[in-house]
Amino acid sequence: MAGLLLLALAGGTVGAVLFVRAMNRTRLDGRLLAVAPLALGAAELDSAGAAIAASVIDRLRGAVRSVPAATARRAWDGHVAPAEAAVLLAQRTGAGLVVLAQLWPQGRVAADSVRLVARLLDVSRNAVLARYEIRAPRAEASALGDSLARLLLRELGEGGRDSVRSGAR
């Protein structure tokens, strides 16, 4: 039993080392942003999640260089842990910045509101630049995309990432 445990630990360590080496060989553009598909806390939020993602990408277009939504969807691997999926998304698209977001139903009566939790990740430096939590009535869930886009633009403009804005297409 102890031998199997040691073998598993050794395998995990070797895998982690190889993963980090592969990351170091991949050139990521710290001025390019990828918005990952939203994780949904309930199937009935699917349409709201799609509207939020589309709204964020539309609002960022022209102000921030970003990976097209279709490219981000193709590069996304929903079968792995979110942190690993974010790294893979960055590697596959070359984006140094990744937005990970989750949409959850909230409220006591039939989940009458929603909560959007999002993180702006600098994958090239393995850092969380910002974390956002926004709530809205369920009927106004799609407006959360505009709110998140405003917060991201503020962070990217004021948070020492002016080069992201100046590199816009």
N, C-alpha and C positions, 0 to 999 in steps of 0.2 A: 504494500500500500504506500509506504514511504517512497519507494522507488518511482511509482507512478506519479506521485505528487511532485517529486524533484524533476522528473521528465517533463511534466506539464509546465512547471515554472521555468525550466530551461528553454522550452519551446516558445513560451510567451516572451521571454527576454530576447531571444534571437529574433523573433518576429518584430518586436518593438525596435530593436537596433536597425534592422533592415528597413523598416518603415521610416525611421528618422533619416537614414542615409538617403533613401529615395526622395524624401521631402527636400533635403538639402541640395539635391541635383536639379530639382524642378525650379525654374525661374518664375517667381510670382511677381506680378505687376501690382505694387502697392497703391496704384492709382486706379485700379480696375475693381469694380464691385459686382459681386454675384448675389442675387436674391434667391435663396433656396425656396423650394415649394413649402408652403405652410403645413405644419403638422396640425391635425385637427383632433380635438378632444371628443368629438361626436360626429357621426356620419351626416347628420342633418345640417352641419355647418359647412358642407362642401361648397355650396354656391357662394357663401359669404367669404370663405377662404380664397376661392379663385378671384373674386372681386377685389379683395384686399391686395393680393399679390399683384394683380394687373394695375391697380391704382398706384401702388408704390413704384412700380417700374415706370409707369407713364409719367408720374410726377418727377422722378429722378432724371428722365431722359432730357438731354440737353444741358443739365447742370452737373452731372456726374457721368463719367465713362462707366458703362455697365454692360454686363453680359446679357444678350437677348434672353428673354424668358424661355423660349423653346430650347435654346442651348443649355440653359441651367437645368431645365426639366430632364433633358437627355443625360446630362452629366450627374444628376442626383441619384444616389443609391439609398433608397428607403429601407433596405433590409439590414443596414448596419446602424450602430449607435450614432446619434446626431453629431457628436464631435468628430467621429471618424468620417461620417458622410460629408461634413463641412470641409475637412482636409482633402478628401477625394474630389469634391466639387472644385476646390481651388486648384488642385493639380490638373484636373481635366480641362479647366477653362483658362488657367493662368491668372485668375483673379486673386489678389492678395487680401482683399476684403470680402467677407461673406456676411450676409444677414440671415440669421436663423430665427424663425418665429413660430409660435404655437397659438392656436385659437381655442379657447375653452368656454363651454357654457358655464354660466354663473347664475346665482339666484336661488331662492328657496322654492318659488312657485314656477314649475315647468321651465326652469332655466331661462328666466325672463331677460337676462343680460349676457354679455360675452366679455371675456378678458383676453386681450392680446398681450403675450409676453414675447419680446424680441431682444435679440442680442446682435450687436455689431462686433464682428470678430476680425482681428488682424491676424490672419493665418500665418503670414510670413514671420511674425514675431511671437506667435502662440499667445496672444493677448485678447482679452475682452475689452474693447474700447468703450462700450456703453451697453446698458441694460435698460429696457423700457417696459413699462407695464401700463396698458391703457384699457379702460373699461368703457362700455357703451351699452345702451339698450339693444336688444337683439335686432329690432327693426332698423337700427342705424349701424349695424355691424360693418357694412361696406365702407362707411366713412372712416373707419379706423385706418385704412390704407393712406388716406390723405394726412392724418395725424402722424402716423409713423414716418411717412416721407418727410414731413416738416422737421421732425426730430432728427432724422438722419442727416438732412441737409445742414441743420444747425451744427451737429456734431462734426461733420466732415469739413465744414467751413471754419468753425471756431476751434476745433480740437487739434490744431496743428496739422491738418490735412488739406491745407489750401491747394496743394498741388493736385489733389483729386479734382477740385473744381476747375482749376486752370487747365487741366488736361482734358476737359470735356470736348466731345465732338460736336 
